[in-house]
Amino acid sequence: MTRLKELRKEKGYTQIKMQHLTGIDQSDYSKIENGKRYLTFEQCRRIALALDTSMDYLAELTDEKKPYPRSVSPERKG
């Protein structure tokens, strides 16, 4: 997960900061970054939001760091 670590460092975030932003325990986050643990879908979504990128970029399915435009779900429109 080199992209994950690179993005985190580009933002100037520590693993503790990522814990606060994502709710993923720092020790688990460290294991994810070092390839010792896989991401769940929900963890990937939270990390992508925290790092302002797409899940596809984290999964190395695209080289585009910029996230896709976000849509508002019908239940959030108010």
N, C-alpha and C positions, 0 to 999 in steps of 0.2 A: 504494500500500500504506500509506495513512495509518493504518489500524488497527494495522498491524504496528509502526510507529514509536510510536504512542500507547501501546500495551501495553508496549513495551520501556521507555519513559520512566516509565510508571506504576510499573513494578517497580524503577526506579532502575538499570537495566542500561545499560551502554555497548555499543557494537557489538563491542568486544573481549570483553566478558563473554559476549555471544551467540555469538561464535566458540568460546569455551571450552565453552559449554553444548550447542552444536549440531554443532560440527565443520565449520561453514560458514565459509570464509575471510572475514575482515572486509571485504575489498574487494568480494567477491561479495555479502556480506550488505548492504553499503551500496547496491549496484546494485539489489538486490531491493527494499529500502526505498524507493528513489527511482524505482521503476518502470522501470528501465533493463534489468532482467533478470527473467524469469519464474521462479517457484518450481517445482522438481520435486515430485512427490508426497512423496518421502522428506524433502526439505528442509522442506516444509510440515508434515509429521508431527513432525519434530524441533523446529521452532519452536513449534508448538502445545503440545508437551509442556513445553518450556522456559518458555513464558509462561503455562502453566496455563490454556489455552483450547482451543477446538475448531478443527479445520481449517475447518469451516463458517463460523465467525466470521471467520477470516482471509480466507476467500474471499467474504465479505459475503453469505453465503446465510442468515444469521441475525443478529439483533441481540443474542442472548444470549451474553455473554462466558464464562459459566461452562461448563466442559467437561462432556461427557456422562460418566456413571459409566463407569469403565473396567472391562473384564472381564479375567479371567485366562485366557489361552489354555491348552488342555489340556496342551501340552508344558511349560508353566511351573508346573503344579500340583504337580509334584514327586514 
